[in-house]
């Protein structure tokens, strides 16, 4: 068997086991084990998923971790350590990772650099760009190393990698030489997968332990000090205030701690045509609307400064940044109301979306949403229902990515909490299992001046359903079809 066939077999192994690894990384309680055992005996759930739950209960965690760690090093070796030939930027945090990855990449391209990236939204290697249809933020070890090697072959100098907490927990980042690590923010998410918020935070923190060049930290996040505490890399920070204030580039020098070089924005103005702000006397304009796009741009500007580019170079590039696909993406087919497709799968992101949409203005807000299955963040469902009930005039709860869970159970979890917050079934709250029917309903009831918001999927081209299957789906395609059908 030649080298290419050996590499192909290793990649296939990594892809086949990736879903199992995701499940194996999550803590299993005795209660979950008991329930899974009973359902396996009496029927009621997919056998494979139940078996994975039971097997995971018995496999020592050290064995699972050793497996992840070993294959990470093998992948790096097989592809001949490609990250050593690139400047690698890793972006982590709860929200804004994909946008920050693409903003960094676009700015580097604007100043003439060849770039590659991997993110939840999509992939890019020099001139070639395509959508992420894997339902994974961070690819498996062999897939990631293969892409880094392809970036080297395409003569890229920079690689920007969206680095998830679950990817870090499974050592998918091991073997990658990160030059810069970026922290966007931290809010409760994937708590079930990590076994608690503190473990979730610790997983994120591992990315910053061995950065070669710099770490870029959101100073306005309450967990900033935790990420600054790592001794590796020159510390850079970013923040802002919406009035004239001003801060020096070095804001802190506490004893033996390295001084933090900061990018501090002031005179910040948010409007329906974008944001305007000033950094150390340089005026910036950003077209994508909303506070979260602005904060992602600050993370990007700070990263590019850490790479050595001037504020003037960065300013010109920022003015050309566009909305990221599936992130507050406006769908305009000439209809007399506004349609926005956003990802926003968890409460903090959804809150930011609501705030951004208030800048646009609307008569009524019609919100189509759901929540993911597969044992992921069950607690968020009631919160999403409460938020939608308070913010939207009409709430339509539908299917999202059920995996092996009962989709109607997920829908009812959300809708029941919306009822507790004041909504009424079949009046201003609708439970529609089929996502296309739900979108059609939203478009049908929309009136001139309304805003229809679709969240949970963004630009994802597939829906994850039972049995590990992924079926073709795109909210943007579905809503365009619905608009044209009512014309």
FENCOR-V302645 format. One record per residue. N is the residue number from 0. PHI is phi in whole degrees, -180 to 180 (* if undefined). PSI is psi in degrees with one decimal (NA if undefined). Layout:
N,PHI,PSI
N,PHI,PSI
//
This chain:
0,*,123.5
1,-77,175.2
2,-61,-41.5
3,-62,-40.3
4,-68,-37.1
5,-63,-45.1
6,-62,-43.1
7,-61,-42.5
8,-63,-40.4
9,-65,-40.9
10,-64,-44.9
11,-59,-41.9
12,-60,-44.6
13,-64,-41.0
14,-67,-42.0
15,-65,-34.1
16,-93,-4.7
17,-62,-44.1
18,-63,-41.6
19,-63,-39.1
20,-63,-40.3
21,-58,-43.9
22,-69,-38.5
23,-67,-21.7
24,-78,-16.1
25,-87,141.3
26,-67,133.7
27,-110,125.1
28,-86,166.3
29,-63,-34.3
30,-65,-43.9
31,-63,-39.8
32,-63,-44.6
33,-64,-46.3
34,-61,-45.2
35,-62,-39.8
36,-63,-44.1
37,-66,-41.6
38,-69,-30.0
39,-67,-37.4
40,-73,-39.6
41,-106,-4.4
42,86,163.7
43,132,-19.5
44,-137,167.1
45,-64,132.5
46,-63,-42.4
47,-60,-47.0
48,-63,-39.5
49,-66,-42.6
50,-61,-40.2
51,-63,-39.0
52,-64,-43.6
53,-69,-44.2
54,-61,-42.3
55,-61,-31.3
56,-64,-30.7
57,-97,-24.8
58,-74,125.9
59,-60,138.4
60,-60,-31.7
61,-65,-31.8
62,-69,-44.2
63,-63,-45.6
64,-64,-38.7
65,-64,-38.9
66,-61,-50.9
67,-58,-47.7
68,-64,-44.5
69,-62,-46.8
70,-69,-27.6
71,-63,-44.1
72,-71,-36.7
73,-63,-43.5
74,-61,-44.1
75,-62,-40.8
76,-68,-45.2
77,-59,-40.0
78,-95,12.6
79,62,45.2
80,51,58.5
81,-65,-30.1
82,-65,-20.0
83,-70,-15.4
84,-102,8.9
85,-131,158.4
86,-92,112.2
87,-103,128.9
88,-116,120.9
89,-104,134.6
90,-118,124.7
91,-135,167.8
92,143,176.4
93,-80,-51.1
94,-124,153.3
95,87,3.5
96,-64,-50.4
97,-62,-43.8
98,-63,-44.0
99,-64,-41.0
100,-57,-50.7
101,-71,-34.6
102,-62,-45.2
103,-59,-47.0
104,-61,-43.0
105,-66,-39.1
106,-67,-42.6
107,-62,-39.4
108,-64,-39.9
109,-62,-32.7
110,-90,7.8
111,101,10.3
112,-92,154.2
113,-94,130.1
114,-135,150.3
115,-131,154.6
116,-153,160.2
117,-131,132.6
118,-154,172.6
119,-60,-34.7
120,-75,-45.9
121,-174,-178.2
122,-123,154.7
123,-150,135.0
124,-132,103.2
125,55,-118.2
126,-80,-16.0
127,-91,126.5
128,-137,136.2
129,-150,161.0
130,-77,149.1
131,-84,110.8
132,-110,19.3
133,-90,-12.2
134,57,34.5
135,-138,134.5
136,-72,-49.2
137,-118,121.3
138,-68,170.2
139,-64,168.6
140,-58,-50.2
141,-69,-38.1
142,-64,-42.1
143,-67,-46.3
144,-65,-35.8
145,-62,-43.8
146,-66,-38.5
147,-63,-40.8
148,-64,-39.3
149,-66,-34.7
150,-64,-41.2
151,-62,-45.5
152,-63,-30.7
153,-84,6.7
154,67,29.7
155,-73,145.5
156,-104,-21.8
157,-125,142.2
158,-129,130.0
159,-116,120.7
160,-120,119.9
161,-72,117.7
162,-116,108.3
163,-87,160.3
164,-65,-38.1
165,-69,-35.0
166,-63,-41.0
167,-67,-43.5
168,-61,-28.2
169,-100,15.1
170,62,25.5
171,-69,-18.0
172,-86,-14.8
173,-67,136.4
174,94,-9.9
175,-98,124.4
176,-86,99.0
177,-82,127.6
178,-88,-39.8
179,-133,137.4
180,-119,134.9
181,-118,131.4
182,-112,121.0
183,-89,-52.9
184,-176,171.6
185,-145,119.4
186,-135,162.0
187,-61,120.6
188,-160,153.3
189,56,30.9
190,-65,-41.6
191,-62,-40.5
192,-64,-36.0
193,-97,-13.7
194,83,25.4
195,136,156.2
196,-64,-39.7
197,-62,-39.9
198,-69,-33.3
199,-63,-46.1
200,-64,-42.4
201,-62,-38.2
202,-62,-45.0
203,-60,-40.7
204,-64,-25.3
205,-63,-26.2
206,-63,-27.1
207,-93,-0.6
208,-74,-27.7
209,-133,26.4
210,-67,140.2
211,-83,-26.2
212,-123,-56.2
213,-157,158.4
214,-124,139.2
215,-117,120.1
216,-124,137.5
217,-75,103.6
218,-70,-14.3
219,-89,-6.7
220,-82,140.5
221,-65,-15.9
222,-101,13.4
223,-57,-43.8
224,-61,-35.4
225,-59,-44.4
226,-78,-25.7
227,-75,-20.4
228,-67,-25.0
229,-62,131.9
230,-75,-14.2
231,-76,139.7
232,79,150.5
233,-72,127.9
234,-80,127.5
235,-121,146.4
236,-136,163.0
237,-143,153.5
238,-171,-172.6
239,-164,163.4
240,-142,146.3
241,-85,11.7
242,-135,174.9
243,-68,124.4
244,-146,-72.0
245,91,137.5
246,-139,150.8
247,-72,159.1
248,-66,-33.4
249,-101,115.4
250,-109,-14.6
251,-150,136.3
252,-145,87.5
253,-102,96.0
254,61,-118.7
255,-84,-6.8
256,-70,144.8
257,-70,140.9
258,-64,142.2
259,-94,117.6
260,-83,127.6
261,-120,149.7
262,-111,108.7
263,-117,115.3
264,-88,146.6
265,-141,173.9
266,52,44.6
267,-81,130.5
268,-131,124.8
269,-103,130.0
270,-142,177.6
271,-77,-7.0
272,-107,7.6
273,129,-159.7
274,-123,147.8
275,-127,140.2
276,-160,171.9
277,-132,136.2
278,-128,113.9
279,48,44.7
280,85,-4.7
281,-100,125.7
282,-89,134.8
283,-120,149.8
284,-132,133.1
285,-125,124.5
286,-75,-44.2
287,-60,136.5
288,-89,157.3
289,105,155.1
290,-64,-39.2
291,-70,-34.9
292,-63,-40.3
293,-62,-44.6
294,-66,-37.3
295,-65,-35.9
296,-66,-37.8
297,-63,-42.3
298,-60,-40.0
299,-67,-46.5
300,-60,-43.0
301,-66,-40.7
302,-62,-43.9
303,-68,-32.3
304,-66,-40.4
305,-64,-25.3
306,-82,-9.6
307,106,3.3
308,-82,148.8
309,-80,159.6
310,-62,-34.2
311,-67,-42.8
312,-61,-44.2
313,-68,-39.6
314,-57,-46.1
315,-62,-40.1
316,-70,-39.5
317,-60,-37.0
318,-65,-16.3
319,-100,-2.0
320,-68,139.4
321,-116,167.9
322,-59,139.2
323,-80,139.6
324,-54,129.1
325,76,9.9
326,-122,95.1
327,53,44.1
328,-84,122.6
329,-84,129.4
330,-103,112.6
331,-118,104.0
332,-113,22.3
333,85,8.4
334,-74,154.8
335,-82,14.2
336,-138,165.4
337,-95,139.4
338,-124,129.0
339,-127,130.3
340,-107,124.3
341,-135,159.4
342,-81,-73.9
343,38,63.0
344,-84,-10.4
345,-132,165.1
346,-56,-44.6
347,-64,-42.5
348,-67,-39.5
349,-66,-39.1
350,-60,-42.1
351,-64,-36.0
352,-66,-46.2
353,-57,-42.6
354,-63,-43.4
355,-65,-40.1
356,-67,-26.8
357,-64,-22.5
358,-72,-31.9
359,-72,-43.4
360,87,145.5
361,-166,163.3
362,-81,-59.9
363,-126,149.8
364,-106,122.6
365,-111,115.3
366,-113,122.8
367,-105,121.1
368,-149,168.3
369,-154,-155.3
370,-157,155.7
371,-76,155.1
372,-104,-147.0
373,69,24.7
374,74,14.7
375,-95,116.6
376,48,57.4
377,-60,-35.9
378,-64,-23.1
379,-71,-19.7
380,-60,-48.5
381,-66,-35.0
382,-65,-43.6
383,-62,-40.4
384,-63,-41.8
385,-65,-43.9
386,-64,-45.8
387,-63,-40.1
388,-62,-37.3
389,-80,-32.1
390,-95,-33.0
391,-101,147.2
392,-77,-37.0
393,-130,130.0
394,-116,127.6
395,-121,112.8
396,-99,132.1
397,-146,-174.9
398,-75,149.3
399,-130,-84.3
400,-137,83.9
401,-73,-21.3
402,53,-128.9
403,-94,3.4
404,-78,159.9
405,-74,113.6
406,-62,-33.9
407,-69,-30.3
408,-65,-41.3
409,-64,-47.2
410,-58,-45.5
411,-66,-35.4
412,-58,-44.6
413,-72,-49.0
414,-65,-38.6
415,-62,-37.6
416,-71,-29.8
417,-67,-37.1
418,-64,-41.9
419,-62,-23.2
420,-97,11.2
421,115,-8.4
422,-79,160.1
423,-129,129.4
424,-55,136.4
425,63,13.3
426,-116,-63.1
427,-130,13.4
428,-139,128.1
429,-131,136.9
430,-109,110.4
431,-130,113.9
432,-64,-47.7
433,-75,120.5
434,-64,-35.5
435,-67,-40.4
436,-63,-38.5
437,-63,-43.1
438,-66,-41.6
439,-60,-39.9
440,-62,-45.5
441,-60,-44.1
442,-68,-36.6
443,-66,-35.1
444,-91,-9.3
445,-68,138.2
446,-117,163.8
447,-53,131.5
448,92,-10.2
449,-76,168.0
450,-129,123.9
451,-101,121.9
452,-114,125.4
453,-111,121.5
454,-126,163.0
455,107,-27.3
456,-115,-33.8
457,61,-128.7
458,-98,13.4
459,-59,134.3
460,-94,3.6
461,-140,162.2
462,-121,131.7
463,-88,117.6
464,-122,-172.4
465,-61,152.2
466,76,18.7
467,75,12.9
468,-85,151.3
469,-125,120.0
470,-105,147.4
471,-59,132.7
472,-161,142.0
473,-151,114.6
474,-54,-37.5
475,-68,-39.3
476,-67,-44.2
477,-63,-41.9
478,-74,-32.2
479,-65,-41.3
480,-62,-41.9
481,-64,-40.1
482,-62,-45.2
483,-71,-27.2
484,-72,-23.9
485,-92,-4.7
486,-72,NA
//
